[in-house]
Each structure stands twice: as structure tokens, then as C-alpha cells.
Amino acid sequence: MKKIIGISFAMMFVLGCGLSYIRRDYSSLPIQTLEEKAAQGDLQAVFWLGDRYFLGKGVPQDKQKAFAQWDTVLSAVEKEPAVISQRWFKEAYQQHHPIAVSIEMFNWSVGARNDANAFDKNSLPHVGRRVDNFLLAREKYPQYHDFFVGLEEAVQSMGKASYIIGQRSYDAGERQDAYSWADRACKLNYKDGCVLALKTF
């Protein structure tokens, strides 16, 4: 897949597992219909086709075929970011679906990989919500364990950036903010965040 994220990041486009808020349109479609719509460029159908293969719903489970579908969507998002503004994607994000929040989180983590200081103070609450939504999704949807395991590189980027923001807050004497960010970093398995969280608790 893409050289930074590898094939595991294609998994960010999985949809499903009991999420009725967007299944009303595509959940009951026969696999053949989904394949036809996907071939016509319907990205939501591509999402669902990948979902069927990933979960083995109505077809033999085949994660490689699922990855191929999600890679198509990822390429589309990279070319046209407005894809994530489509209603079905926004609804998924509002429901803390792990794939939707991971896409949002990944977009932030790439920018924060080397420069967490790029975010001004006014943007931090929004960034914090992104991290919190990611953590909530990871807890809420254990059936996506394999997916989250594949996000190790991005999670480390998130953890490092959260730690840097926390350390910056700590140096400024803002202990409550420092703890919030350090705690996020710790939950993202960034060890320095755990140390800072203990120091600021």
C-alpha cells in the first residue's frame, strides 16, 4: 500500500459490526450488487464490500480482498479529502466508529509526527477530542482488535505528539492540561506519557 502507512492502514475504511446508522442503505445489499456498485465507483459500496470480506458476512472471510477495497477508498480520500465530508462518513464518525475516527486521527498524526508544536492553543481542544474519540472507539469495538493492532505506527505518532503537547503544558505550569495530554499519551502506549502523567497527577 502507501509506503508510510502500509497495508494495515487500508483497514481504516472498514465499516460494520452492528452499526445500524449507515447500514440502512447498504447492509442488506447482495454481494453481487455491492460489487457492481463498487465497479461503478460508488465509494460507500467499496467500503461495504471490504466490510463483507473483512468480517466474512455472506462471503468467505478474506482480509486481503478487504484491504484491496479499502486501499481504493484511501486513494480516493488522498486525491479528494472532501470524501470524508460525505454524510455516511460523518455519521460513522459521530458514532465513534473506529474506522472513521482513525481516518481523522491519522490525518492529524501525520502532521504531528515531527512537530506537535505546529498546533496553536486554540486548536488543541479539537485535537484532544480526536484523540479521545479514537481511544473511545478502541474500547467500544473490541471486534476491531486486529485492525487496531495494525495501527501501531500511527498510534505511536499520536502518543508522541500528545506527550509533546503535555510536556509543553507542564513547562508552562498548566498541570491540569499537562495531565490530560500525558494521560492520552500513556493510553496510546507511549511510555514517556505515563511518566509525565505520574509526575503531574
HUTA-V569011 format. One record per helix or strand of 2 or more residues. SS is the DSSP state (@ for helix, = for strand). FROM is the first residue (numbers start at 1). LEN is the number of residues. Records with the same first field share a line. If there is no record, write none. Layout:
SS=FROM-LEN / FROM-LEN
This chain:
@=7-7 / 20-7 / 31-9 / 43-13 / 63-17 / 81-5 / 87-8 / 98-15 / 116-3 / 121-20 / 142-8 / 152-20 / 175-13 / 191-10
